[in-house]
Amino acid sequence: MTRDPNGIIEAYRRAGQGQVFAFVDRLSPGSRARLLDEAAEVDLAEVERLSRTLVTGGAARALDLAGLAPAPYERMPARGGDPTAWSAARAAGEEALRAGRVAAFTVAGGQGTRLGYDAPKGTFPVTPVRGRSLFEVFAGKILAAGRRHGRPIHWFVMTSHQNHAATEAFFGENRHFGLDPSRVHFLRQGRMPAVDFSGKILLESEGSLALSPDGHGGSLRALERSGALDLMASEGIDTLSYFQVDNPLVRCIDPAFIGWHLNRRSQMSSKAVLKAYPLEKLGHFCVLRGKLVVIEYSDLPEAYQKETDPSDGSLRYGAGSIAIHVIDREFIRDMARGSGSLPFHRADKKIATVDAEGRPVRPQKANGVKFELFVFDAIPSAGNPIVIETERSDDFSPVKNAEGVDSPRTCRADQLRQFARWFKAAGAEVPTDPSGLPEMALEVSPLFGYDERTFCESWSRLDPKPAVTDGLCL
Ligand code: UTP
């Protein structure tokens, strides 16, 4: 859009969005310039199209599920998968890591509203004894995996406008948790304006638009726009290990997963866990009209979610998405440049705004719509997309809510169970309850061990071995 102030204001008037400048005459020159900058960032034609199709265009049509089938996935050896193929995958992944072809990528631009934590979510103290932050946990795993494969790993972290400065400062204060700062890269995701239910862009205050991050799917275009893909290309990186900021259990760098992706020439691969119960709120891996897709639980009728396989009673749509992917660099570039670009989704939200007099309004119920992109919508556009199974206890325990399911409390318990399993696998005595929860608090730094194999190796080298007592940290 033109940078000429009158031109911007005129374009908004013509688009029926003149309310954005209702208070412009009262603003200081600085505030006025900021509002104009924000306004110039918005693609008015895109907002008009999204409002028409997602907001004012009547009820959304239900997804046509004709011919829907569960997606095939690679089972783990413990559940009937081919151990030779898994070993080959692991070897291929390790080779790619030794060759420096893999980078880690964390999407950390979310707002964390459900957790109710104001700072960037990655700064949330999550480990059971030391209270290490999510970022520190990932950094440790990335550092350790780099050391193990003899090639330091680049880490890309996507932030939002709101949390970018605070995220960078946190890394700086913590000296990048021992990582080489030149291999840690921050990129800011894009943002989208929120609209009211008649498609009018909302103001957050008299002098600013209600802008919010464009969803984790915005990561693909942010990687392209920021120059991160070019940097990867110049460093010889062609494969990205993608994970969310809220899940400390994730194997940030998983050689077997990377190797499956490479061996199958997949452009976007995903990990699945078996759903714990029929209506668990996970996306479902399905095949629809010949394409691998993730269908959100809210879009999949309950009858499908509960359907069982007559042969063994297992859930037919049992493979749940946990937002862990391996993605090919050039596929990201293609998606970002528009071939098969991602669709926006509508999310009705309570949006802080102002009334006709410019007074602040803090709504008690949803008063508008945010537009978001979802990364899994890229899967159907990928060549040879695959899904591999993983054990929940090895890869997934997110911190989403302040209380109840997927909360700091459940995540702490899952970390403790994981540590206890590793101690036991190494031959140490750890009293646990029937769910595997140890009676004492333990913590393992990723630098000591970041999975059962690396833990057991380090433990076997310890001489003498420490007593496993409350508060033990390795
Ligand atoms: P969530 O869907 O859990 O959203 O994000 P959230 O914003 O973190 O939390 P709520 O819904 O406000 O409580 C899943 C992952 O996607 C990232 C988050 O940081 C998290 O890692 N994300 C989400 C982004 O990076 N950008 C976004 O715009 C949205």
Boltz pocket constraint, residues with backbone or C-beta under 6 A from the ligand:
constraints:
  - pocket:
      binder: B
      contacts: [[A, 107], [A, 108], [A, 109], [A, 110], [A, 111], [A, 112], [A, 113], [A, 114], [A, 115], [A, 121], [A, 158], [A, 189], [A, 213], [A, 214], [A, 215], [A, 216], [A, 218], [A, 243], [A, 244], [A, 245], [A, 246], [A, 400]]
      max_distance: 6.0
